[in-house]
Amino acid sequence: MPKIKKNRILFLGHMPPPWHGVSAINTWILNSSRLTNEFRFILINLTTANSIADIGKTSVLKYFSTIRIFFTTLYKLVITNPKLGYITLTPSGVAFFKDSIILLLIKLFRKPVVVHSHGKGITDWVNAQPKWVTKYYRFVLKGTHLLVLGQNLVEDTRAVYNDEPIILPNGIPVIDYSPESIKKKDCIELLYLSNLMKYKGVLDFVESLKILHRQDHDFHANIIGASGDVSIEYVKQLVEEYNLHNKVTVLGPKYNEEKYEHLYNADALVFPSYYEPFGLVILEAFQAGIAVIGTNEGCMPEIIEDSENGFIVEKQNPQGIADVLIKLIDNPELGKEIGKRNKAKFESKYTFEVFEQNLAEIFNKVIS
């Protein structure tokens, strides 16, 4: 049989390491048999950070990496003649300017461009900059096809994008996992599962546990994640200081089977982020069939319908988190009912199969 000619897509994305939501999504796209059977991806890695803590910092090495990325992109455009450019554009800061130069290079070759925005805070950032930044941002995005993660993020693009963005919610792969044994629990099992960053709300979670302990509620909590601007050692220090060492276990980063074991044995995920465009960990919790406590931030209120799929609390509000957790402690059946709804919602809306189908349709529509 003759080979099917695949449309070439110049894929400019942030790849691991470090691992975070965007690098995970990009990895899944490039490993997708559904997408790679239809398209030929030509990868250019935009990552210049070596770790989570290194993101957002500038260095001479990063400047040299940016120059290398520019000339690699130029070479690939000339040699491969792609049908489409796809870029995960950093929405603000110095990294935006770095990515924007690459994007403009693709436009210079008169290639259609799909810009996938995984972040938020564009309007706040450009409003704090000189007026030329807004004009430059508009120039960069003019004529591109902009993807955003949810309806709540559309308004964030109004200052820099004249057209209507395409809404593409994230999805995660379905994992074939069932725990060897569900641990017999004498109390509710709570989970924090993300990098240890202040903006992820890990310190608020610990403060809420302090409140529960003072009120003599019975619980156990696992804190899982790699050190960021909050270190594992500092979280352990707080746990000791608050006399929580019998109720809270700080485990550090866990992956694959070890992570799933804790996720599937939890009763609720607590994710009190201050800045969260989407939150893939919420989808992981949905797939595991557990309740989620999130904040009124980014797309979280779209994913977590309050009192339906979990609970939404205000940011930086440990007492609000504690109040919700008390509700779940006092009514264990409520958490189980929410967990069942979450699993069904995941299977219908948030699998990677749904995501890749939608992304393929977008690529084909832009190419045609």
Buried (B, 14 or more C-beta within 10 A) or exposed (E): EEEEEEBBBBBBBBBEEBBBBBBBBBBBBBEBEBBEEBBBBBBBBBBBBBBBBBBEEEEEEBEEBBEEBBEBBBEBBEEEEBBBBBBBBBBBBBBBBBBBBBBEBBBEBEBBBBBBBBBBBBBEBBEEEEEEBBEBBBEBBEEBBBBBBBEBBBEBBEBBBEEEBBBBBBBBBEBEBEBEEEEEEEEBBBBBBBBBBBBBBBBBBBBBBBBBBEEEBEBBBBBBBBBBBBEBEBBBEBBEEBEBEEBBBBBEBBEEEEBBBBBBBBBBBBBBBBBBBBBBBBBBBBBBBBBBBBBBBBBBBBBBEEEEBBBBBEBBBBEBBBBBBBBBBEEEEBBBEBBEBBBEBBBEBBBBBBBBEBBBEBBEEBBE
